[in-house]
């Protein structure tokens, strides 16, 4: 089968399309999926640049955590699915299990869910990681409640654009940051109540104006250290601040004075640490989000679809940082 392999640590030119052996079922609970699409996520580029999460696993490796496709074979103990079912999932791509930049994959039935009925494979493949990440940050770490105000940084991004919609479904007020008029129109259409141009306006001042000086009940940082530092002053006293990135070695004195709860969201932890009950929650969340998508309460925006052979170009695009929504490889 065709697959794109990470052959070394480095720039995108270490991604090489090759023919490799198709995976086979090895356990009675496994299914074989003909992949039609693979989502591209920033974690893919970080692994490519910095190395695999599993130190004892050797290259080459197939990247790609997000996938969607059609079941073509099932094990003798598979009870939840049948041949021909369309499924989506977040599995593999971290070095130990094969990722989804390939034509086929094998996965235990426990880790997959039926796709939403109203979207194509490319849209479905764009969604799992960002949905799980946004949900964990907003509701599991952030305890967001109806009527509260949340500040979501980079609202036009992959995680940001689904976070806005999930927060609105929950009945929250959403403030978000963007860099352009195009992105402002995009996030407004998703339901954002207030939009801040972070490259033109002091974000802290704007948040205070929108919240009568109190700050946001929850701030969700999807960007990094500098935004995290600014976010402390955007957060209401006794509020919550959740980040996707490393916030170590920062001055937290103001956060302490504000009595903030600080949380970290790394949705890959259950896969990395084999926390199967937590992964069960991820699958349940995909089932819930499928109902939102089919009810037209939640939309996944795919800005571009590239063929598998252009995985390098997809990595270059996502590292450039200007993408609205998600990028997907069509297989």
C-alpha positions as CSV (number, residue, x, y, z in Angstrom):
1,X,0.0,0.0,0.0
2,X,1.0,3.6,-0.4
3,X,2.1,5.5,2.7
4,X,4.0,8.6,3.7
5,X,6.9,7.8,6.0
6,X,8.8,10.0,8.4
7,X,12.3,8.8,7.6
8,X,14.2,11.0,9.9
9,X,13.9,14.0,12.2
10,X,13.9,17.2,10.3
11,X,12.1,19.5,7.9
12,X,9.2,18.4,5.7
13,X,11.5,16.8,3.1
14,X,12.0,13.8,5.5
15,X,8.4,12.8,4.6
16,X,8.7,10.3,1.7
17,X,5.9,8.4,0.0
18,X,6.7,4.7,-0.3
19,X,5.0,1.4,-0.8
20,X,4.8,-0.7,2.4
21,X,3.1,-3.9,3.4
22,X,-0.6,-3.6,4.2
23,X,-1.4,-4.2,7.9
24,X,-3.2,-7.4,8.9
25,X,-5.6,-8.3,11.7
26,X,-3.8,-9.8,14.6
27,X,-6.5,-9.9,17.2
28,X,-10.2,-11.0,17.0
29,X,-11.4,-7.5,18.1
30,X,-9.6,-5.6,15.4
31,X,-11.0,-4.1,12.2
32,X,-9.2,-3.1,9.0
33,X,-10.0,0.3,7.5
34,X,-9.5,1.5,4.0
35,X,-8.5,5.1,4.8
36,X,-10.0,7.8,2.6
37,X,-8.6,10.8,4.5
38,X,-6.2,11.8,7.2
39,X,-6.3,15.0,9.3
40,X,-3.2,17.1,9.6
41,X,-2.5,18.5,13.0
42,X,0.3,20.6,14.5
43,X,1.4,17.7,16.6
44,X,2.4,15.9,13.4
45,X,4.8,18.6,12.5
46,X,6.2,18.7,16.0
47,X,6.9,15.0,16.0
48,X,8.6,15.4,12.6
49,X,10.8,18.1,13.9
50,X,11.5,16.8,17.4
51,X,11.2,13.0,17.2
52,X,8.7,10.3,18.2
53,X,7.0,10.3,21.6
54,X,8.1,6.7,22.2
55,X,11.9,6.8,22.6
56,X,12.4,3.1,22.0
57,X,10.6,3.0,18.6
58,X,12.8,3.4,15.5
59,X,12.1,5.2,12.3
60,X,10.6,5.2,9.7
61,X,7.1,5.8,11.0
62,X,3.8,6.7,9.6
63,X,2.4,9.9,11.1
64,X,-1.2,11.1,11.4
65,X,-3.5,10.7,14.4
66,X,-6.8,11.5,12.7
67,X,-8.4,9.2,10.2
68,X,-11.6,8.3,8.4
69,X,-12.5,5.5,6.2
70,X,-14.5,2.3,5.4
71,X,-14.2,-1.0,7.2
72,X,-13.1,-3.7,4.8
73,X,-12.4,-6.6,7.2
74,X,-13.4,-7.5,10.8
75,X,-12.1,-9.9,13.4
76,X,-14.1,-12.8,14.7
77,X,-15.0,-11.0,17.9
78,X,-16.0,-7.7,16.4
79,X,-19.6,-6.9,17.6
80,X,-19.9,-3.1,17.1
81,X,-19.2,-2.8,13.4
82,X,-19.7,-4.5,10.1
83,X,-17.9,-4.5,6.8
84,X,-18.9,-1.3,4.9
85,X,-19.3,0.9,7.9
86,X,-17.8,4.4,7.7
87,X,-15.7,5.3,10.8
88,X,-13.6,8.1,12.2
89,X,-11.1,8.0,15.0
90,X,-8.0,9.4,16.6
91,X,-5.4,6.6,16.8
92,X,-1.8,6.0,16.1
93,X,0.6,8.4,14.4
94,X,2.8,8.9,17.5
95,X,5.4,6.3,16.6
96,X,4.3,3.1,18.2
97,X,1.1,2.3,16.1
98,X,0.9,3.1,12.5
99,X,-0.6,6.5,11.7
100,X,-3.1,7.4,9.0
101,X,-0.9,8.8,6.2
102,X,-1.6,5.5,4.5
103,X,-4.1,3.6,2.4
104,X,-5.0,1.1,5.2
105,X,-4.9,0.8,9.0
106,X,-5.8,-1.8,11.6
107,X,-7.4,-0.7,14.8
108,X,-9.2,-2.3,17.7
109,X,-13.0,-1.7,17.5
110,X,-12.9,0.0,20.9
111,X,-11.2,3.0,19.5
112,X,-13.4,3.9,16.6
113,X,-16.8,5.4,16.1
114,X,-19.3,5.6,13.3
115,X,-18.8,8.8,11.2
116,X,-21.4,11.5,11.2
117,X,-23.9,10.7,8.4
118,X,-23.9,14.1,6.8
119,X,-20.2,14.8,6.1
120,X,-17.7,13.3,3.7
121,X,-14.5,11.4,4.7
122,X,-12.3,14.5,4.4
123,X,-14.4,16.5,6.8
124,X,-14.7,13.6,9.3
125,X,-10.9,13.0,9.2
126,X,-10.3,16.7,10.1
127,X,-12.2,16.5,13.3
128,X,-11.4,14.0,16.0
129,X,-8.2,15.4,17.6
130,X,-9.5,19.0,17.7
131,X,-12.9,18.0,19.0
132,X,-11.4,16.0,21.8
133,X,-8.9,18.7,22.6
134,X,-11.4,21.5,22.7
135,X,-13.9,19.5,24.8
136,X,-11.3,18.6,27.3
137,X,-10.0,22.1,27.7
138,X,-13.4,23.7,27.9
139,X,-15.4,21.3,30.0
140,X,-13.1,18.8,31.7
141,X,-10.2,21.1,32.7
142,X,-12.1,24.4,32.3
143,X,-15.5,23.5,33.9
144,X,-17.3,25.9,31.5
145,X,-20.9,26.6,32.5
146,X,-23.9,28.2,30.7
147,X,-23.9,31.9,31.2
148,X,-20.1,32.2,31.7
149,X,-17.7,34.0,29.5
150,X,-14.8,32.3,27.8
151,X,-11.9,33.8,25.9
152,X,-10.7,31.5,23.2
153,X,-7.4,32.5,21.6
154,X,-6.9,31.9,17.9
155,X,-10.5,31.2,17.2
156,X,-10.1,30.6,13.5
157,X,-7.7,27.8,14.0
158,X,-8.3,24.1,14.1
159,X,-9.0,23.8,17.8
160,X,-10.3,27.3,18.1
161,X,-13.1,27.1,15.6
162,X,-14.6,24.0,17.2
163,X,-14.1,25.4,20.7
164,X,-16.2,28.4,19.8
165,X,-19.0,26.2,18.6
166,X,-18.9,23.8,21.6
167,X,-18.9,26.7,24.0
168,X,-21.9,28.2,22.3
169,X,-23.8,24.9,22.4
170,X,-23.1,24.9,26.1
171,X,-24.7,28.4,26.5
172,X,-21.5,30.4,27.1
173,X,-20.5,33.8,25.9
174,X,-17.5,33.7,23.6
175,X,-14.7,36.2,23.1
176,X,-12.1,35.3,20.6
177,X,-8.9,36.6,19.1
178,X,-8.1,36.8,15.3
179,X,-5.6,38.5,13.0
180,X,-7.6,39.5,10.0
181,X,-11.0,40.6,8.8
182,X,-11.5,37.3,6.9
183,X,-10.9,35.4,10.2
184,X,-13.2,37.8,12.1
185,X,-16.0,37.1,9.6
186,X,-15.4,33.4,10.0
187,X,-15.5,33.2,13.8
188,X,-18.6,35.6,13.9
189,X,-20.4,33.1,11.6
190,X,-19.5,30.4,14.0
191,X,-21.2,32.3,16.9
192,X,-18.4,34.3,18.6
193,X,-20.0,37.2,20.5
194,X,-16.9,39.5,20.6
195,X,-13.8,39.5,18.4
196,X,-10.5,41.0,19.2
197,X,-7.8,41.8,16.6
198,X,-4.8,40.8,18.7
199,X,-2.4,42.4,16.2
200,X,-4.1,45.8,16.5
201,X,-5.6,45.9,20.0
202,X,-4.4,45.3,23.5
203,X,-6.1,42.1,24.3
204,X,-6.2,42.6,28.1
205,X,-7.8,46.0,27.7
206,X,-10.4,44.7,25.2
207,X,-11.3,41.7,27.5
208,X,-11.8,44.0,30.4
209,X,-14.0,46.3,28.3
210,X,-16.2,43.4,27.2
211,X,-16.5,42.0,30.8
212,X,-17.0,45.2,32.7
213,X,-13.5,44.9,34.2
214,X,-13.9,41.4,35.6
215,X,-12.1,39.3,33.0
216,X,-13.2,36.0,31.4
217,X,-14.4,33.2,33.7
218,X,-12.3,30.8,31.5
219,X,-9.4,31.6,29.1
220,X,-8.3,28.9,26.6
221,X,-4.8,29.4,25.3
222,X,-4.1,27.5,22.1
223,X,-1.0,29.5,21.1
224,X,1.9,29.4,23.6
225,X,4.0,31.1,26.3
226,X,3.6,34.7,25.4
227,X,-0.2,34.4,25.0
228,X,-0.3,32.4,28.3
229,X,1.4,35.3,30.1
230,X,-1.1,37.8,28.7
231,X,-4.0,35.5,29.5
232,X,-3.4,35.7,33.2
233,X,-4.5,39.3,33.2
234,X,-7.5,38.4,31.0
235,X,-8.8,35.9,33.5
236,X,-11.2,36.9,36.2
237,X,-10.2,36.5,39.8
238,X,-10.9,32.9,40.9
239,X,-11.2,31.9,37.2
240,X,-9.6,29.2,35.1
241,X,-6.9,29.3,32.6
242,X,-6.2,26.3,30.4
243,X,-3.4,25.9,27.9
244,X,-2.4,23.4,25.2
245,X,1.3,24.4,25.4
246,X,4.2,24.3,27.8
247,X,3.8,27.1,30.4
248,X,6.8,26.2,32.6
249,X,9.4,28.7,33.7
250,X,6.9,31.6,33.7
251,X,6.2,34.1,36.4
252,X,2.9,33.0,37.9
253,X,2.8,35.6,40.7
254,X,-0.2,37.4,39.2
255,X,-2.0,34.1,38.7
256,X,-1.5,33.3,42.3
257,X,-2.8,36.7,43.4
258,X,-5.9,36.0,41.3
259,X,-6.4,32.6,42.8
260,X,-6.5,31.0,39.3
261,X,-6.9,27.4,38.5
262,X,-4.4,26.6,35.8
263,X,-5.0,23.5,33.7
264,X,-3.1,21.7,30.9
265,X,-4.8,19.9,28.0
266,X,-2.9,17.2,26.2
267,X,-5.4,14.9,24.6
268,X,-2.7,12.5,23.5
269,X,-2.0,11.5,27.2
270,X,-4.5,8.6,27.2
271,X,-2.8,7.1,24.1
272,X,0.7,7.8,25.4
273,X,0.0,6.3,28.8
274,X,-2.4,3.6,27.7
275,X,-5.2,5.0,29.9
276,X,-8.0,3.0,28.3
277,X,-10.9,4.4,30.3
278,X,-9.9,7.9,29.3
279,X,-9.8,6.8,25.7
280,X,-13.3,5.4,26.1
281,X,-14.4,8.9,27.0
282,X,-12.8,10.2,23.8
283,X,-14.8,7.7,21.7
284,X,-18.0,8.6,23.6
285,X,-17.3,12.3,22.8
286,X,-17.0,11.5,19.1
287,X,-20.4,9.8,19.2
288,X,-21.9,12.9,20.9
289,X,-20.2,15.3,18.4
290,X,-21.5,13.2,15.5
291,X,-25.0,14.0,16.7
292,X,-24.2,17.7,16.9
293,X,-22.8,17.6,13.3
294,X,-25.8,15.7,11.9
295,X,-28.1,18.2,13.7
296,X,-26.1,21.1,12.0
297,X,-25.1,22.5,15.4
298,X,-21.4,21.9,14.8
299,X,-19.4,22.4,11.6
300,X,-15.9,21.3,10.8
301,X,-14.2,23.7,8.4
302,X,-11.7,22.2,6.0
303,X,-9.7,25.0,4.3
304,X,-7.8,22.7,1.9
305,X,-7.6,19.0,0.9
306,X,-4.3,17.8,-0.6
307,X,-3.5,14.3,-2.0
308,X,-1.4,11.9,0.1
309,X,1.5,12.6,-2.1
310,X,1.6,16.2,-1.0
311,X,2.0,15.6,2.8
312,X,5.2,17.7,2.7
313,X,3.2,20.7,1.4
314,X,0.5,20.1,4.0
315,X,3.1,20.3,6.7
316,X,4.6,23.4,5.3
317,X,1.2,25.1,5.1
318,X,0.3,24.3,8.7
319,X,3.7,25.5,10.0
320,X,3.2,28.8,8.2
321,X,0.4,29.4,10.6
322,X,-2.2,31.1,8.4
323,X,-4.7,28.2,8.0
324,X,-8.3,28.7,8.8
325,X,-9.8,25.6,10.2
326,X,-8.2,22.3,9.2
327,X,-6.0,20.8,6.5
328,X,-6.7,17.2,5.2
329,X,-4.9,14.6,3.1
330,X,-7.2,12.7,0.7
331,X,-6.1,9.1,0.2
